[in-house]
């Protein structure tokens, strides 16, 4: 199984910093994933620092310990209590799972997570551990076995307490309201990605709030266990021209989604496989060259300029509706991404009229790969040809 992770959050209305913090890390060699969502006390900068500190410490402790319970227990017993409000400086949810479906979940103070199978809510057993330092602080520990199609959803209390104090929802939407939002969406879109589902939940909560102004930091993390969506991108001509036909056929026969980045690469495939390239004159947003079309290929873009801009979009999380934005969408809609990178020198890259910030193809690919792995928890494989 592939573990698809998505996260989305919005700040409390009129705040400049997120009071919740999320971390997730994929370990390619073991198929293991650790994710942590922490909710800092209050909102703004102070809450952001507390949540960031808690999530970062938890991630380090879980990595260092073989048992997530031990790591979380250390944090639970260490977090101070606010002297004024008499509550914890931060709360947290954490999961340590693998691609075989083994999962251990620990919660302290955050809303209870959702475990969904076939659009039904599962009710797993759990153990309760009470803090040896703060007797009113309790940690719930779950050991569960997940199956293909299962979903796990964590959230901060900005979700369950949405519309708190209103005439219709005096206690907020609570867990039941979240369940209704999620099940309704999954009924119509059972294969929705984790990223799309997280965004949908936060948008729905924002709609429910009076004047559509969030009264608290609002965060959702979704995890979906499913078959991986595989894709391949071919960029740059191979070093040995005698191998052009072999690599063109290898790319074209790939079973997943396919993209080409580079006019020389597109012409190579067109020449070797006798497939026409058709430019799309209707799509030419901004300063980037537009996209082209080729039968059997999902996306065809220009090379270095588009890859460089795509790296910028991936880093910032903000994109335009241009060729680089479409390439970013191509990456984010994939789980396992294979790069075929040709290493033959292309004299066009050394044209003095090109912008000075353009990097050599290899360096751009390395940057994109690091972003996809570290920020977006994708599985990435690069083959230089």
BELLIN-V16429 format. One record per helix or strand. SS is the DSSP state (~ for helix, > for strand). FROM is the first residue (numbers start at 0). LEN is the number of residues. If there is no record, write none. Layout:
ss=SS from=FROM len=LEN
ss=SS from=FROM len=LEN
//
This chain:
ss=> from=1 len=9
ss=> from=19 len=8
ss=> from=31 len=9
ss=~ from=43 len=21
ss=~ from=67 len=11
ss=> from=80 len=1
ss=> from=87 len=1
ss=> from=89 len=9
ss=> from=101 len=8
ss=> from=113 len=4
ss=> from=119 len=2
ss=> from=126 len=4
ss=> from=137 len=8
ss=> from=150 len=5
ss=~ from=156 len=4
ss=~ from=173 len=15
ss=~ from=193 len=15
ss=~ from=209 len=3
ss=> from=217 len=9
ss=> from=229 len=6
ss=~ from=240 len=12
ss=> from=256 len=5
ss=~ from=262 len=11
ss=> from=276 len=3
ss=> from=291 len=3
ss=> from=296 len=5
ss=~ from=303 len=13
ss=~ from=322 len=10
ss=> from=335 len=6
ss=~ from=346 len=4
ss=~ from=360 len=14
ss=> from=378 len=6
//
